[in-house]
Amino acid sequence: MSEHDQYHDPSNVINPEHAEHHVVQPITYIAVFGTLLLGTLITVLAADVDMGVFNPIIALGIASFKAVVVILFFMHVKWQSKLIKMTVGAGFFTFLVLITMTLSDYISRSWGLW
Amino acid sequence: MDNAIATHPHEHAEHHEHVALPQHRHHFETEQQQREAGSFGMWLFLLTEIMFFGGMFFAYLLYRNWYNPAFVAASNQLNVKEGAINTVILIASGFFMALGVWAAEVRKQKLLVIFLVLTTIFGFAFLGVKADEYHEKYEKHHIPGASFDIREFVNPPIDAKTGQPDQKPMSPDMAQKTQLFFFLYFAMTGMHAFHMILGLGILFWLIWRANRGEFSAGYVAPIENFGLYWHFVDIVWLFLFPLLYLINRHPLK
């Protein structure tokens, strides 16, 4: 019973990890909106310039930057608890692991035979 | 029930007034805890979505590597102008969704409804442009299957200004592989559009509830979590647009 009392913790003292609630203001959203539009413009313009192998790298780089901006600000991850930050990071990390392992299988299948 | 109270009189005595707010259900210690649990659950769902779309992106990566000339030629057939306009439309939709979360936070009911309606309008605009693009693919016989036409990939039309073909002709073998590009194009943009259609359905429901004032008295979670979903769908498009539309623009110049 005493243990149960210990966990009845309305002010959340035993779980100090939780993030302070933060209301994101419209000015932040307007800045993000502008950044995303600018990113789109650069993506379209950069695609018309011949940069060889760097074309897809730049396109993916800008897309990833935009995605991070959306995740941090539109999706409020910047102000979330560590639990949620870790969850989001773990998801993308796991996806990268899957990509890396499948690609290393793919490129080593016919090693030296191309 | 009367009987139960009679046999346990002290239970009745201990009963205190308990107002169950939607933002603080009885099984959560604090509002903050309920909210965080909800966000956590929503993110777990979004992780499964990353894996779902990730599989298709991966198929794209391998086949693009394998049949690069076919992917370049097929990509140049997509309507970059409409794709770019759609990117802007979708970013605008996400922007109003984000403002909607803010309006719910500061308990402005009318603003919340307006922002949700704007989110919906831009969502429909996106689907409208998408439908026009799909129709264009239909007219050009670029839908994979029996009526798919590889002629313009094998014998590209002659550019009137230069007198040269507007892109490098391909062998019929490689030209067939353009179907793979269009298959992935329809699979990926189609799945993306399907997510938007589901989202628009949920938006109607949320607008109806927001209009009744359900989300402007501290209960922000449904708006916030739907926002997470909507922004995730945006992110998928942010990758689809350059990967499908902008593979190799410069040979056109």
Interface residues (C-beta under 8 A of the other chain):
Chain A: H8 D9 P10 S11 N12 N15 H18 A19 H21 V23 V24 Q25 P26 Y29 I30 V32 F33 L36 L37 T40 T43 V44 A47 D48 V49 D50 N55 P56 A59 L60 I62 A63 K66 A67 V70 I71 F73 F74 M75 H76 Q80 S81 L83 I84 T87 V88 A90 G91 F92 T94 F95 L98 I99 T102 L103 Y106
Chain B: E29 T30 Q32 Q33 R35 E36 S39 F40 W43 L44 L46 L47 I50 M51 G54 F58 L61 L62 V80 A84 T87 V88 I91 A92 G94 F95 M97 A98 L99 V101 W102 E105 V106 E224 G227 L228 H231 F232 D234 I235 L238 F239 F241 P242 L243 L246 I247 N248 R249 H250 K253
